[in-house]
């Protein structure tokens, strides 16, 4: 029997036939503000999570050489070029002070792809993933798209410092919990899990059989050492632990879309299968650039970290002198300053005012969770003079 076809009048949109998890997704209002900013002259845009320095020449040259060599075909090993995975193994082993063999890492087209792959192999419809807020919105939405329940646990602001109550985290887990997920250093806070907290989380994971997914994309932008504490420093090879990382931040490669996922060796085969059916691997010439970033990019990564730290110092010096601005303790890492304005509960309105009247673009806090609606995020991985000017504009507007 053929179904009757509706006429044009009153016909339902095809949109009504897509998955509810996709229907629920919202376009972040940074994009809407960016459109508005096009009609405003001299706007300092500090809402996106990337610096203003282009990828260094030696990385670009390696990718160009690969292209010129004709490396434009599929990479047979979809988990990564052997030359890159070998260097990555050496890099991680040195950085974390313990052997991280080649079999434990998979190259991905960006850190976001690593997030999805990690969630896909552990979460399912009807399960939940406990995650720490305030948090980069992509994590919450990735859990939602997979079909699992995103279950937030909130960091507490105690005496100006963000802190994690581990008991809160444990209580949020139940028989349907497949993973605990967090970023360290955090986006947007710069909160960084201590080695002791990571060890406690690992012990809980072992007892409960729950996976730990640690987003460590800002690992090298840590202000108190070469790298922030990592879950890889305390976990054994076959612990239920995965670490998301990438080249975007420390090596100024946001547009390249290349990252990696570190995982137990026994998970390598299913991850290879997922890679085959999801994207068929990462471009060879992009991987060539990433390999050189690890081999020759230590000085550049350090300069990116120093640029972020200087940006934080400038923002705290200028914003901290304004009576109406509430600043937490300085972040331990990352590329952001996360603050609020005294008496203002809806940062979306404040950000709109900063954009239109001070000509400064910031990200409103509701993007990072309900608990941070009054806050706003400023990216400080920029030219110091630009950060200084943006902060002065904000202070002048609030004073007026």
Secondary structure as UniProt FT lines:
FT   TURN            9..10
FT   HELIX           14..17
FT   HELIX           20..23
FT   HELIX           29..37
FT   TURN            38..39
FT   TURN            41..42
FT   STRAND          44..45
FT   HELIX           57..68
FT   TURN            69..70
FT   TURN            78..79
FT   HELIX           82..96
FT   HELIX           102..104
FT   STRAND          105..108
FT   HELIX           111..122
FT   TURN            125..126
FT   STRAND          128..133
FT   HELIX           137..146
FT   STRAND          149..154
FT   STRAND          156..158
FT   TURN            159..160
FT   STRAND          161..163
FT   HELIX           166..172
FT   TURN            175..176
FT   STRAND          177..183
FT   TURN            187..189
FT   HELIX           195..208
FT   STRAND          211..215
FT   TURN            217..220
FT   TURN            223..224
FT   HELIX           231..233
FT   TURN            237..238
FT   STRAND          241..246
FT   TURN            248..252
FT   HELIX           254..256
FT   STRAND          259..262
FT   HELIX           265..267
FT   HELIX           268..278
FT   HELIX           284..296
FT   HELIX           298..319
FT   TURN            320..321
FT   TURN            323..324
FT   STRAND          325..327
FT   STRAND          336..341
FT   TURN            342..343
FT   HELIX           347..353
FT   HELIX           354..358
FT   STRAND          360..361
FT   STRAND          363..364
FT   HELIX           365..368
FT   HELIX           370..372
FT   TURN            373..374
FT   STRAND          375..379
FT   HELIX           384..399
//
